[in-house]
Amino acid sequence: VSFTVETLGTLAARWPGARLFLLAGADVLTTFARWRDPERIRALATLVVLTREADGGVPAEAPPDFPGGPPTFLPTRRVDVSSTEVRARLAAGRSIRGFVPESVAALIGAAGLYR
């Protein structure tokens, strides 16, 4: 198990001085405060919340006490797949074909992730 903060710490150590970005869906606005060390995550990377065209491209608002202040919002096209759904399908032994690019599916399979 690797927490986001640990992954970002590893990347920052491997590439000192690199500017890191963490892309996330709008659901992060309600859960991020419960992540492991959200303040450190914000120190290591710019948090970018993707907003979907179905929402009019208008960013949801971050709670006033959002760790590290409001994130950056980035309008994007609607994608009807979520990382939560991909992980759940893998845990249940179901295919993720069509949910992620073949190269990503191959990497996940080779590493045995989310089983």
Long-range contacts (C-beta under 8 A, 24 or more apart in sequence): 3-35, 3-36, 3-37, 4-35, 4-36, 4-41, 5-35, 5-36, 5-37, 5-40, 5-41, 5-44, 6-36, 8-40, 8-41, 8-44, 8-45, 9-40, 9-44, 11-44, 12-44, 19-46, 20-44, 20-45, 20-46, 21-45, 21-46, 21-48, 22-46, 22-47, 22-48, 23-48, 23-50, 23-74, 24-48, 24-49, 24-50, 25-49, 25-50, 25-82, 25-83, 26-50, 26-51, 26-52, 26-55, 26-59, 26-60, 27-82, 28-71, 29-60, 29-61, 29-62, 29-63, 29-66, 29-71, 30-63, 32-66, 32-67, 33-63, 33-65, 33-66, 33-67, 38-67, 38-68, 39-67, 39-68, 41-67, 41-68, 42-67, 42-68, 42-69, 43-68, 46-72, 47-71, 47-72, 48-72, 48-73, 48-74, 49-73, 49-74, 50-74, 50-75, 50-76, 51-75, 51-76, 52-76, 52-77, 52-78, 52-79, 53-77, 53-78, 54-78, 86-114, 87-114, 90-114, 90-115, 91-115
